Amino acid sequence: MNETQRFYKNPEHASEVQLTKKTRIGGGEFGEVFQVEIQIGGRERTFVLKEFKDRKGRQAEQYAAQAMENYQKLKNAGLKVFSTYRLHEDGRSVLMTSGHTEKFVCIGSNDGSRSLKDFPEVSAEQIESIQSFETLVRSMLEQSKKASEHELAIDADAFFFLVDRDLPEKVDFVVGDVDMVGETSDSALTFEQNNHAIYTAIYHFLKNNVTSLGEYKARLDEVYKEVTGDTEVPKVTEEEIRTLKKRK
């Protein structure tokens, strides 16, 4: 495979690249996701290509355009997004930075996401200790504040965790799935919703990837209450959700 394709940062700025390899790595409600190898400037680099699909009475072009708009809004608001996000010349696909690199593996934040066990090249199947965990939580909750100030609501699934392949105790994050973003008109309510989403994202990552979930949930709860001022944390465990339903 060796195809010349054009991607747009904006309507006035296009880059022409050679697409040399394309491998499907997943799919979902909005479209199919591929890992692609691209030659640009004499170098071969790995990216992710998302091909949107027509759904619910809307064209793929509309979803791709909305994703580009969401990305720009998040970037303008100062959120931690991928450095590359480009619209394909067909208007139906978006090229973005790959979270999987020589240094990191990228893990989603929903309960069905892959875990470290799915990456045998990483030096551990589970993390015994996360370096600067409280700092990580605070940094993610700071994203809530920035998004809410710009009336942007972020779903828990928008967050990806970047785990060092050689030192899995080193964990970072990025707001990677910009499809999971919406606009609101109530910044206070949005702030609360974003805080809950971030708590949920962190909990699901811990649930799937650390050896001591109880310890880390307690530390998460402590930082969450301190930063948000809330006296309670969101209900995310199966037991908590069952208890909540019984009360209702």
C-alpha positions in Angstrom: 0.0 0.0 0.0 1.4 3.4 -1.0 -1.1 6.1 -1.5 -0.7 9.9 -1.5 -3.4 11.5 0.7 -4.0 15.0 2.0 -5.0 16.1 5.5 -6.1 19.5 6.6 -5.2 21.2 9.9 -7.6 24.0 8.7 -9.1 24.9 5.3 -5.9 26.9 4.4 -3.3 24.5 5.7 -3.0 21.0 4.1 -0.2 18.3 4.3 0.4 15.7 1.7 1.6 12.3 3.0 2.2 8.8 1.8 0.0 6.2 3.5 2.1 2.9 3.5 0.2 0.6 5.9 -3.3 0.5 7.4 -4.4 -1.9 10.1 -7.8 -2.0 11.8 -7.5 -1.8 15.6 -11.1 -1.2 16.7 -14.5 0.4 16.0 -17.5 1.8 17.8 -20.6 3.8 17.6 -19.1 6.6 15.5 -16.9 4.7 13.1 -13.9 2.4 12.5 -10.4 3.0 13.9 -7.1 2.1 12.1 -3.4 2.3 12.9 -1.6 3.7 9.9 2.0 4.1 8.9 2.7 7.4 7.1 5.8 8.8 5.4 6.2 12.5 5.8 9.3 14.6 5.4 11.4 11.5 4.7 10.3 9.8 8.0 7.9 7.0 8.7 5.6 7.7 11.6 2.6 5.9 13.2 -0.8 7.6 13.6 -4.4 6.7 14.1 -7.0 7.2 11.4 -10.7 7.3 12.4 -13.2 6.8 9.6 -16.6 8.0 10.6 -19.8 6.4 9.4 -23.3 7.7 8.6 -25.6 7.1 11.5 -28.8 8.4 13.1 -29.7 10.5 10.1 -26.4 12.3 10.0 -23.6 12.0 7.4 -20.0 10.9 8.3 -18.9 14.4 7.1 -20.9 16.0 9.9 -19.4 13.8 12.6 -15.9 14.4 11.3 -16.4 18.2 11.2 -17.9 18.1 14.7 -14.9 16.2 15.9 -12.5 18.8 14.4 -14.5 21.5 16.1 -14.5 19.7 19.4 -10.8 19.2 19.2 -10.2 22.9 18.6 -12.4 24.0 21.4 -10.6 21.7 23.9 -7.3 22.9 22.7 -8.3 26.5 22.9 -9.6 25.9 26.5 -6.1 24.6 27.4 -7.0 20.9 27.8 -4.4 18.2 27.3 -5.2 16.8 23.8 -3.1 15.0 21.2 -0.8 17.2 19.3 -2.0 16.1 15.8 -5.6 16.2 14.6 -6.2 16.6 10.9 -9.2 16.2 8.6 -8.8 13.9 5.6 -9.5 15.3 2.2 -12.6 13.1 1.9 -14.2 15.0 4.8 -15.2 11.7 6.5 -11.9 10.7 8.3 -9.6 12.3 10.9 -5.9 11.6 11.4 -4.6 11.9 14.9 -1.6 11.2 17.1 -1.3 7.6 18.2 -1.2 7.1 22.0 0.9 3.9 21.4 4.5 4.8 21.0 7.9 3.2 21.6 7.7 4.7 25.1 4.0 4.3 26.0 0.9 2.1 25.7 -2.4 3.8 25.5 -5.3 2.5 27.7 -8.9 3.6 27.5 -10.9 4.6 30.5 -14.2 2.8 30.1 -14.9 -0.5 31.9 -14.5 -2.5 28.7 -11.2 -1.1 27.7 -8.0 -3.2 27.3 -5.8 -3.4 30.3 -2.0 -3.9 30.7 -2.6 -7.6 30.5 -3.3 -7.1 26.8 0.1 -5.7 26.2 2.7 -8.5 26.9 5.5 -6.2 25.8 4.9 -4.1 29.0 7.1 -5.1 31.9 4.1 -5.8 34.3 0.6 -7.0 34.0 -0.6 -4.8 36.8 0.8 -1.7 38.5 1.9 -2.1 42.1 2.6 1.6 42.7 1.7 4.7 40.6 4.3 7.4 40.9 2.8 10.8 42.0 -0.7 9.4 42.0 -2.2 12.4 43.8 -0.6 14.7 41.3 -2.1 12.7 38.5 -5.6 13.0 40.0 -5.2 16.8 40.6 -4.0 17.3 37.0 -7.0 15.5 35.6 -9.4 17.4 37.9 -7.8 20.6 36.6 -9.0 19.6 33.2 -12.6 19.7 34.6 -12.1 23.3 35.7 -10.8 24.4 32.3 -13.5 22.6 30.3 -16.3 23.9 32.6 -15.0 27.5 32.3 -15.6 27.1 28.5 -18.9 25.3 29.0 -17.6 22.0 27.6 -18.9 18.7 29.1 -16.5 15.7 28.8 -17.5 12.1 29.1 -15.4 9.6 31.1 -14.6 7.7 27.9 -12.8 10.8 26.5 -9.8 10.1 28.7 -6.9 7.8 27.8 -4.1 6.8 30.1 -0.5 6.6 28.9 1.6 3.9 30.7 5.3 3.7 30.3 6.3 0.4 28.8 9.5 -0.1 30.9 8.3 1.7 34.0 4.5 1.1 34.3 4.4 3.0 37.6 4.7 6.1 35.4 1.3 7.1 34.2 0.1 10.1 32.3 -3.2 11.0 30.5 -4.7 12.7 27.5 -8.1 13.8 26.5 -8.1 11.6 23.4 -11.7 10.8 22.3 -13.0 14.2 21.3 -16.3 12.7 20.1 -17.2 12.4 23.8 -17.5 16.2 24.2 -20.6 18.5 24.3 -21.5 22.1 24.9 -23.6 23.3 27.8 -24.9 26.6 29.2 -24.5 25.9 32.9 -20.8 26.0 33.9 -21.5 25.1 37.5 -23.5 21.9 36.6 -20.9 21.1 33.9 -18.1 21.4 36.5 -19.9 18.8 38.7 -20.5 16.5 35.8 -17.0 16.7 34.5 -15.6 16.0 38.0 -17.8 12.9 38.2 -16.7 11.8 34.7 -13.0 12.2 35.6 -13.5 10.3 38.9 -15.2 7.5 36.9 -12.4 7.4 34.3 -9.7 7.1 37.0 -11.6 4.4 38.9 -12.1 2.2 35.9 -8.4 2.5 35.1 -7.5 1.5 38.6 -9.9 -1.3 38.6 -8.4 -2.9 35.6 -4.7 -2.1 36.1 -3.6 -1.9 39.8 -2.9 -4.6 42.3 -4.4 -2.7 45.3 -7.7 -1.3 44.1 -8.9 -0.6 47.7 -5.8 1.4 48.6 -5.9 3.5 45.4 -9.6 4.1 45.6 -9.2 5.5 49.1 -6.5 7.8 47.9 -8.6 8.8 44.9 -11.5 9.6 47.2 -9.4 11.7 49.5 -7.9 13.9 46.7 -11.3 14.2 45.0 -13.0 15.5 48.1 -10.2 17.9 48.8 -10.1 19.3 45.3 -13.8 19.5 44.7 -15.0 20.3 48.2 -17.6 17.5 47.9 -18.3 15.4 51.0 -19.1 12.3 48.9 -17.6 10.7 45.8 -19.5 9.5 42.7 -21.0 6.0 42.9 -19.0 3.8 40.5 -18.6 0.3 42.1 -21.2 -2.3 41.4 -22.0 -2.5 45.2 -22.4 1.3 45.4 -24.7 1.4 42.4 -26.8 -1.4 43.8 -27.1 0.4 47.1 -28.1 3.6 45.3 -30.8 1.8 43.3 -32.3 0.3 46.5 -32.5 3.8 48.1 -34.4 5.1 45.1 
